[in-house]
Amino acid sequence: GAGVSQSPSNKVTEKGKDVELRCDPISGHTALYWYRQSLGQGLEFLIYFQGNSAPDKSGLPSDRFSAERTGGSVSTLTIQRTQQEDSAVYLCASSLDNEQFFGPGTRLTVL
Amino acid sequence: GDSVTQMEGPVTLSEEAFLTINCTYTATGYPSLFWYVQYPGEGLQLLLKATKADDKGSNKGFEATYRKETTSFHLEKGSVQVSDSAVYFCAQGGSEKLVFGKGTKLTVNP
């Protein structure tokens, strides 16, 4: 079956612009996660959605970052007023139990 | 807070050598433990997992045992292949989020 998909695969933007990253989880998975992978920080948790519960936003690094999950499926991670330190690979994962399946990621480059 | 510490790389081995990548964790409860692998140019894939103390996870010749007494989950393989060259991440967590180690890059030479 289809895995987790993310779009775009690559995004280059200018400092100060807003970006939206999309994640399509595996059908039927109730949980969705966003992580960030960067050279300096490794893999960091950003945000977690579970069903209709309020999301766990404890990993978001600043108020410039936000995420939505519409209809319990697709999720969008939005970064406002991007900074160069936001450059990283943004990974989405979904799960039905405690095993997370990862998408291929979106590589974000902020010039 | 919860954390994972794994041995820093890079690790370079010859084909058929024995591999150990050390991983220890700190946690307030009893998390599940995971090893993920990232092959060059590919996404993160689950390699193996263990959900409770003394469980052994295994896959593709790799093994790791959940040791509560030493809070460890070391990854081992008896005979590595060139195709095992990748970055390996140890992680802890459950249904809520994963906490990852910084990754260990393994290169296996023929």
Chai-1 contact restraints between the chains, C-beta under 6 A:
chainA,res_idxA,chainB,res_idxB,connection_type,confidence,min_distance_angstrom,max_distance_angstrom,comment,restraint_id
A,G42,B,K102,contact,1.0,0.0,6.0,A-B,restraint_1
A,L43,B,F100,contact,1.0,0.0,6.0,A-B,restraint_2
A,F45,B,K97,contact,1.0,0.0,6.0,A-B,restraint_3
A,Y48,B,E96,contact,1.0,0.0,6.0,A-B,restraint_4
A,Y48,B,K97,contact,1.0,0.0,6.0,A-B,restraint_5
A,N98,B,S32,contact,1.0,0.0,6.0,A-B,restraint_6
A,N98,B,G94,contact,1.0,0.0,6.0,A-B,restraint_7
A,N98,B,S95,contact,1.0,0.0,6.0,A-B,restraint_8
A,F102,B,G43,contact,1.0,0.0,6.0,A-B,restraint_9
A,F102,B,L44,contact,1.0,0.0,6.0,A-B,restraint_10
A,P104,B,G43,contact,1.0,0.0,6.0,A-B,restraint_11
